[in-house]
Amino acid sequence: MPRIVFTNHLQRHLDCPPQTVEATTVRAALEQAFAANGAVRDYIVDERFRLRKHITLFVDGRTLADREMLSDPLTPESEIYVMQALSGG
């Protein structure tokens, strides 16, 4: 089953331990992960379930391709890493 991992930085501020989920897309995986924790949902996605600008996702070591619909496919061995994006200079 796919695994979702939130960075230690996010875990310090939100209750978001790693989880395994049954899903075939990133969106479905996140919906399951957020079902028990609305605070994490509000931090990661907006009201239309689009990834917020300050969040970056990696799926199997690659940057998420579809930031709007979160339709990137998953395999049973997939790993999703959720992290806060860095910006500035």
Secondary structure, DSSP 8 states (H G I E B T S, - for coil): --EEEE-HHHHHHS----EE---SBHHHHHHHHHTT-HHHHHHHB-TTS-B-TTEEEEETTEE-S-TTT---B--TT-EEEEEE-----
